[in-house]
Amino acid sequence: MSWWDDVKFVVTGEQGTAVKMVGQAFARKASGAALGQAGFTTGTAEAAVSMGSGSAGVISMSREEMEDTLKRAQNLLTDINYALESAPRLQNMRAPAKDPATVAATDSANNGGKYYVGHLRRQKAYLDKVVERMQKALGMTVQGDEQAAGTVNRAGEGIAG
């Protein structure tokens, strides 16, 4: 279980009362620190972070800010997925010679490649959670799930009936 398991994203504006219901709220400038420094800066916009029942609390943004941050997270996720396609080659290098120094250097390079692949996988898992939670806050995931469930139910009725 990680810190992100307790994070909730809330869209402010039309759902502004949701922040008040969660607990103590305080405003702070969004400087990218809430989501790391990976391109998530929202300029001088205000982001509210409040403490909920979990250890992580709530991150709330206006719909526009959340849609923009979601787009940036999805773009970064695309870049990470692209890097993951070619990264395994960095952990499977073969030594050009069998002398101890070359073998040791190749092993070291392969270990660096393994670390890089693991790092990319952790970043992907992190962003998958962030994207999923933002989509849910924006109503995208729930709406998509409801549409899929309706399609499956209709298809099931046609087959069985």
ZALO-653658 format. One record per residue (C-alpha): residue number from 1; residue in three letters; z, y, x. Coordinates in steps of 0.5 Angstrom, whole numbers. Example, Ala and Ser with C-alpha at 12.3 -4.5 7.8 and 13.67 -1.06 7.14 Angstrom:
{nr:1 rest:ALA Z:16 Y:-9 X:25}
{nr:2 rest:SER Z:14 Y:-2 X:27}
END
This chain:
{nr:1 rest:MET Z:0 Y:0 X:0}
{nr:2 rest:SER Z:-2 Y:7 X:3}
{nr:3 rest:TRP Z:0 Y:14 X:1}
{nr:4 rest:TRP Z:-7 Y:15 X:-3}
{nr:5 rest:ASP Z:-5 Y:9 X:-8}
{nr:6 rest:ASP Z:0 Y:15 X:-11}
{nr:7 rest:VAL Z:-5 Y:21 X:-10}
{nr:8 rest:LYS Z:-7 Y:23 X:-17}
{nr:9 rest:PHE Z:-13 Y:28 X:-18}
{nr:10 rest:VAL Z:-13 Y:33 X:-24}
{nr:11 rest:VAL Z:-18 Y:38 X:-26}
{nr:12 rest:THR Z:-15 Y:45 X:-28}
{nr:13 rest:GLY Z:-18 Y:50 X:-33}
{nr:14 rest:GLU Z:-19 Y:46 X:-39}
{nr:15 rest:GLN Z:-13 Y:41 X:-37}
{nr:16 rest:GLY Z:-9 Y:46 X:-34}
{nr:17 rest:THR Z:-3 Y:44 X:-37}
{nr:18 rest:ALA Z:-3 Y:37 X:-34}
{nr:19 rest:VAL Z:-1 Y:40 X:-27}
{nr:20 rest:LYS Z:6 Y:43 X:-31}
{nr:21 rest:MET Z:7 Y:36 X:-34}
{nr:22 rest:VAL Z:7 Y:32 X:-27}
{nr:23 rest:GLY Z:13 Y:36 X:-24}
{nr:24 rest:GLN Z:14 Y:42 X:-19}
{nr:25 rest:ALA Z:8 Y:45 X:-18}
{nr:26 rest:PHE Z:6 Y:50 X:-12}
{nr:27 rest:ALA Z:0 Y:53 X:-10}
{nr:28 rest:ARG Z:-3 Y:53 X:-3}
{nr:29 rest:LYS Z:-9 Y:55 X:0}
{nr:30 rest:ALA Z:-14 Y:50 X:1}
{nr:31 rest:SER Z:-16 Y:49 X:8}
{nr:32 rest:GLY Z:-18 Y:42 X:9}
{nr:33 rest:ALA Z:-11 Y:40 X:10}
{nr:34 rest:ALA Z:-10 Y:36 X:4}
{nr:35 rest:LEU Z:-16 Y:32 X:5}
{nr:36 rest:GLY Z:-17 Y:32 X:12}
{nr:37 rest:GLN Z:-21 Y:36 X:16}
{nr:38 rest:ALA Z:-28 Y:33 X:15}
{nr:39 rest:GLY Z:-31 Y:38 X:12}
{nr:40 rest:PHE Z:-27 Y:39 X:5}
{nr:41 rest:THR Z:-25 Y:46 X:6}
{nr:42 rest:THR Z:-26 Y:50 X:0}
{nr:43 rest:GLY Z:-26 Y:57 X:3}
{nr:44 rest:THR Z:-20 Y:61 X:0}
{nr:45 rest:ALA Z:-20 Y:58 X:-7}
{nr:46 rest:GLU Z:-13 Y:56 X:-9}
{nr:47 rest:ALA Z:-11 Y:48 X:-10}
{nr:48 rest:ALA Z:-5 Y:46 X:-13}
{nr:49 rest:VAL Z:-1 Y:40 X:-10}
{nr:50 rest:SER Z:5 Y:38 X:-14}
{nr:51 rest:MET Z:10 Y:32 X:-14}
{nr:52 rest:GLY Z:9 Y:27 X:-19}
{nr:53 rest:SER Z:13 Y:20 X:-19}
{nr:54 rest:GLY Z:10 Y:17 X:-13}
{nr:55 rest:SER Z:11 Y:20 X:-6}
{nr:56 rest:ALA Z:4 Y:23 X:-6}
{nr:57 rest:GLY Z:4 Y:27 X:-12}
{nr:58 rest:VAL Z:-2 Y:31 X:-15}
{nr:59 rest:ILE Z:-8 Y:35 X:-12}
{nr:60 rest:SER Z:-11 Y:39 X:-17}
{nr:61 rest:MET Z:-18 Y:43 X:-17}
{nr:62 rest:SER Z:-22 Y:47 X:-22}
{nr:63 rest:ARG Z:-28 Y:43 X:-24}
{nr:64 rest:GLU Z:-33 Y:47 X:-20}
{nr:65 rest:GLU Z:-28 Y:46 X:-13}
{nr:66 rest:MET Z:-27 Y:38 X:-15}
{nr:67 rest:GLU Z:-35 Y:37 X:-16}
{nr:68 rest:ASP Z:-36 Y:41 X:-10}
{nr:69 rest:THR Z:-31 Y:37 X:-6}
{nr:70 rest:LEU Z:-34 Y:30 X:-9}
{nr:71 rest:LYS Z:-41 Y:32 X:-7}
{nr:72 rest:ARG Z:-38 Y:33 X:0}
{nr:73 rest:ALA Z:-34 Y:26 X:0}
{nr:74 rest:GLN Z:-40 Y:22 X:-2}
{nr:75 rest:ASN Z:-45 Y:25 X:3}
{nr:76 rest:LEU Z:-40 Y:24 X:8}
{nr:77 rest:LEU Z:-39 Y:17 X:5}
{nr:78 rest:THR Z:-47 Y:16 X:6}
{nr:79 rest:ASP Z:-47 Y:18 X:13}
{nr:80 rest:ILE Z:-41 Y:13 X:14}
{nr:81 rest:ASN Z:-45 Y:7 X:11}
{nr:82 rest:TYR Z:-51 Y:9 X:15}
{nr:83 rest:ALA Z:-47 Y:9 X:21}
{nr:84 rest:LEU Z:-44 Y:2 X:19}
{nr:85 rest:GLU Z:-51 Y:-1 X:19}
{nr:86 rest:SER Z:-52 Y:0 X:26}
{nr:87 rest:ALA Z:-45 Y:0 X:29}
{nr:88 rest:PRO Z:-45 Y:-8 X:30}
{nr:89 rest:ARG Z:-50 Y:-8 X:36}
{nr:90 rest:LEU Z:-44 Y:-4 X:39}
{nr:91 rest:GLN Z:-40 Y:-10 X:39}
{nr:92 rest:ASN Z:-45 Y:-15 X:41}
{nr:93 rest:MET Z:-47 Y:-13 X:48}
{nr:94 rest:ARG Z:-49 Y:-18 X:53}
{nr:95 rest:ALA Z:-48 Y:-17 X:61}
{nr:96 rest:PRO Z:-54 Y:-16 X:65}
{nr:97 rest:ALA Z:-51 Y:-20 X:70}
{nr:98 rest:LYS Z:-45 Y:-25 X:71}
{nr:99 rest:ASP Z:-41 Y:-22 X:76}
{nr:100 rest:PRO Z:-34 Y:-20 X:75}
{nr:101 rest:ALA Z:-35 Y:-12 X:75}
{nr:102 rest:THR Z:-41 Y:-13 X:70}
{nr:103 rest:VAL Z:-38 Y:-18 X:65}
{nr:104 rest:ALA Z:-31 Y:-13 X:65}
{nr:105 rest:ALA Z:-35 Y:-7 X:64}
{nr:106 rest:THR Z:-39 Y:-10 X:58}
{nr:107 rest:ASP Z:-33 Y:-13 X:55}
{nr:108 rest:SER Z:-30 Y:-6 X:55}
{nr:109 rest:ALA Z:-36 Y:-3 X:52}
{nr:110 rest:ASN Z:-36 Y:-9 X:46}
{nr:111 rest:ASN Z:-28 Y:-7 X:45}
{nr:112 rest:GLY Z:-30 Y:0 X:44}
{nr:113 rest:GLY Z:-35 Y:-2 X:39}
{nr:114 rest:LYS Z:-30 Y:-6 X:35}
{nr:115 rest:TYR Z:-26 Y:-1 X:35}
{nr:116 rest:TYR Z:-31 Y:4 X:33}
{nr:117 rest:VAL Z:-33 Y:-1 X:27}
{nr:118 rest:GLY Z:-26 Y:-2 X:25}
{nr:119 rest:HIS Z:-25 Y:6 X:25}
{nr:120 rest:LEU Z:-32 Y:7 X:20}
{nr:121 rest:ARG Z:-29 Y:1 X:16}
{nr:122 rest:ARG Z:-22 Y:5 X:15}
{nr:123 rest:GLN Z:-26 Y:12 X:14}
{nr:124 rest:LYS Z:-30 Y:8 X:8}
{nr:125 rest:ALA Z:-24 Y:5 X:5}
{nr:126 rest:TYR Z:-21 Y:12 X:5}
{nr:127 rest:LEU Z:-27 Y:16 X:2}
{nr:128 rest:ASP Z:-28 Y:10 X:-3}
{nr:129 rest:LYS Z:-21 Y:12 X:-6}
{nr:130 rest:VAL Z:-22 Y:19 X:-6}
{nr:131 rest:VAL Z:-29 Y:19 X:-9}
{nr:132 rest:GLU Z:-26 Y:14 X:-14}
{nr:133 rest:ARG Z:-20 Y:18 X:-16}
{nr:134 rest:MET Z:-24 Y:25 X:-16}
{nr:135 rest:GLN Z:-30 Y:21 X:-21}
{nr:136 rest:LYS Z:-24 Y:19 X:-25}
{nr:137 rest:ALA Z:-21 Y:26 X:-26}
{nr:138 rest:LEU Z:-28 Y:29 X:-27}
{nr:139 rest:GLY Z:-29 Y:23 X:-33}
{nr:140 rest:MET Z:-35 Y:20 X:-29}
{nr:141 rest:THR Z:-32 Y:13 X:-28}
{nr:142 rest:VAL Z:-29 Y:12 X:-35}
{nr:143 rest:GLN Z:-35 Y:15 X:-38}
{nr:144 rest:GLY Z:-39 Y:10 X:-34}
{nr:145 rest:ASP Z:-34 Y:4 X:-35}
{nr:146 rest:GLU Z:-34 Y:5 X:-43}
{nr:147 rest:GLN Z:-42 Y:6 X:-43}
{nr:148 rest:ALA Z:-42 Y:-1 X:-39}
{nr:149 rest:ALA Z:-37 Y:-4 X:-44}
{nr:150 rest:GLY Z:-41 Y:-2 X:-50}
{nr:151 rest:THR Z:-48 Y:-5 X:-47}
{nr:152 rest:VAL Z:-44 Y:-11 X:-45}
{nr:153 rest:ASN Z:-42 Y:-12 X:-52}
{nr:154 rest:ARG Z:-48 Y:-10 X:-55}
{nr:155 rest:ALA Z:-52 Y:-15 X:-51}
{nr:156 rest:GLY Z:-46 Y:-21 X:-53}
{nr:157 rest:GLU Z:-47 Y:-19 X:-60}
{nr:158 rest:GLY Z:-55 Y:-20 X:-60}
{nr:159 rest:ILE Z:-54 Y:-27 X:-56}
{nr:160 rest:ALA Z:-49 Y:-30 X:-60}
{nr:161 rest:GLY Z:-51 Y:-27 X:-67}
END
